[in-house]
Amino acid sequence: MKGILGRKVEMTQIFTENGKLVPVTVVEVLPNTVLQVKSLGSDGYVATQLGVQDKRTNLVNKPETGHFKKAGSAPKRFVKEIRNMEGFTFGQEIKAEDIFTSGEYVDVTGISKGKGFAGAIKRHNYSRGPMGHGSGYHRGIGSMGAIINRIFKSKKMAGHMGHQKVTIQNLEVVAIDSLNNLMLIKGSIPGPKNQFVQIKQNVKGLKALTAATLLNRNAKVETPVVETVAEEA
């Protein structure tokens, strides 16, 4: 397993050389710092703890300060561990191009957008009743089950919608811009703008595709030279 931490920036679209339009999400992947390496002998499982994006020291308590100081790193805003990730050393910096390549499939995990309190129809995709005035039932929650003076567990009702951990699988890495620390991932990923996400190796094991060649809009195109032939008198 391998992975890296990043921050969702926005969505945009790019073109390949053959004119195909590809919708992509731009993810800022600053160099990740290895804060802790967990092993089977000392911790009972294998994992690598990563941190990204510095934050002020006055926002960190004493235990966290000692943890970051031990790794020789500045305090990090987003810290996550990735299970079964090994082969990296304590305090090492990891970049996106060290982990992934263009054409590879990844799984992206983030916190979905919060929608507040929502009814059963919006939250669980229930069907509504007839909208005629005489029906008396329009957007109700439906049957509450057997009449035993209580509601069964896991009954789908109105409540807080969104703001949950969501993973979208098998998204293609279209391109990696190492100069600007950006990754272009095909399609949409969970969460609002500026939301931190985890980008991990896909668990379903889909093989990587051939990297698409993107259209370079800044490339200079040489204009053909047209020779004019003078007409004879």
N, C-alpha and C positions, 0 to 999 in steps of 0.2 A: 504494500500500500504506500502511496505517496500523496502529498497534498501541500497546499500553501494557502495563506490568508490574504484577502484583498478587500477592496472597498468598491461597491457599485457606484459608477459615475452617472451614466446615462445610457439611453439607447440611440442608435444611429443606423445608417445603412451604408454599405460599401458595394463596389462593383468588381467583378472578376474581369480578366482580360477578354473573355468571350462574351461580355455584356450581361452576365447574370447578376441580378440584385440580391444581396444577402443582408437580412436584418441582423444586427449584432448588438450585444450589450458590451459597453466599455467598462472594464474593471481595472482599477488602479491597484497594481501589485507592487508595493514598495518592498525592499529587501527585508525578509523575515529573519528574526534572530531566534536561534535555538536556545530556549531558556532552561529546558530540562530534558534529559534522556532517561526514559524509564525502561527497566529491563525485567526479565522474568524472575531473576533471582532476588532483586531488591524490592520490587513493587508488585510482583505477581502477574504482570502483563507487560507487553512491549508497546511503547508509545513514544512520540516525540512532541514536546510542548513548544509551540511557536508563539511569537509575539510580533506585533506590527504597529507602527505609528507611535511616535514618542508623545508623552504627555508630561505636564508639569509635575515637579517633585512634590509640591504641596497638595496634590490630589491623591497621593499614595500613602497608605498607612505603614507602620513600622515593619510588620511581617512581610508585606509586599516589597518594601524597599530592600530588605535583606535578600529576598528572593532574586530580585533584579540585579542587585550588587554582586551576588554570587556568580551570576552568569556574565558579569562585566558589561551589562547592558543598561541603557537608559530605561526608565519606566515606560511600559507599553500600554496603549489604550485597549487593544484587542488581543486577548490571550486565549488560545485553544490548543488542546492536544489532539493529535491524530493517531488513532490506534494502528498498531502493526506497521508503523513507519520507522525504519531503522537505517543505519548507514551514515548518520550525521553526528558531528561532534558537538560538545557543549560549547555554547557561545558562537557557533558558526553562523554566518549570514547566508541565506538562501535566496536566490532570485528565481523569477518565473521560468527563464530559459534553462535553468539547472534542473527543473522538475518536468516540464511539459514541452511538447513540440507541436507545431501547427499540424492540423489534421487529426489530432488525438481526441478521444472522447473523455469527458469528465462529468462528475456529479457535483452539483452546486447546492450548498445548504445555506439557508438564511432565515431570518424572521420575516414572515409575510406582513403585508400592510394591515394595520388595525382598522376595522370598519365600525367599531363601537358596538352598541346594543342593537341587535337586528332581530326581526321576527323569524318565525319558522320557515316561511316561504323563501325569504332571501337567504337565510343561513343554511337551510338543508334542501333547498330546491323542491319544496312541496308544491303540489298543484293547488290552485285556489278553487273556491266554489263558484257557482253561477253568479254573475254580477247583476242580475235582475233585482229589482227592488223587493220582490216577493220572496226571494230565496231565504233571506235572513241569515245567510252564511256566506261570507266572501273570502276573507283572508285568515280564517281561524286556524287553530293548531291541529284540529282533528280529534280523533278518538284518543282518550287517555288510558285505554285498556280496561281490564276487568274492574268491577265496582267492589273494591276491597278496602276502601278508605285510605289508600296510599297509591303513589305512582311508582311503577317499576323503574329500576335503575337503567341508565343509558337511554331513557326516553328522549327523543330529539325534540327540543323545545327552543323557545326564544332565549337569547343570551348573547354573551360577548362573541363577536365574530372577528376572525383574523388574529393577527399578532401571535402566530404559532410557528414553531419550527417546521420548515418545509424543505424538502429536497427534490430537485428536478434532475432526472438522470439522463445520461447519454446526450450531452450537449457538446457540439464540436468546437474545438479551439481553432478559430479561423486564422488568427495571426497573433504574434507576440512582438510588441514594440519594446525592445530592451532599452532603447535610448530614453524613452519617456515613462518606462515602467508600467506599460499598459498591456492588457490582454483583451482580445476581441473574441467573444464567445457567441456563437450563433444562437439566436432566439432570446427569450426573456428568462430572467432569473428572479428568485424571490426577493421581496423587500422593496422599500422606497429608495430614492437616491441617497447616496452617502451611507448606506447600510453596509456593515461589514459582513462578509460571506466567507465560507470555506469552499475551496475548490479542491476536489479529491479525485483520485483515479476511479474510473467507473467500475462498479462492483460486478456488472454483468459481463465484463470482459470483451466488449466489442473491439475489434481490431481497428487501428488507426487508418485513416484514409490518406490519399496523396494530398499534400498541402496545396490549396488553391492559389493560383498566381493572381494577385490583386492588381487592379488597374492603378497605375501611377499617374495622377492627374497633373503633377508638377513636371512631368518629363517633357523635355522640349522636342517638338516634332519638326523635323526639317522640311521646309517647303520645297517642293520640286521646282527645279529651274526649267522654264519653258523657253526654248530658243525660237526667236522670230526670224522668219526668212523674208528678205526684202523682195518685193515684187519687181519683175523686170519691166522696163519701160516699153 
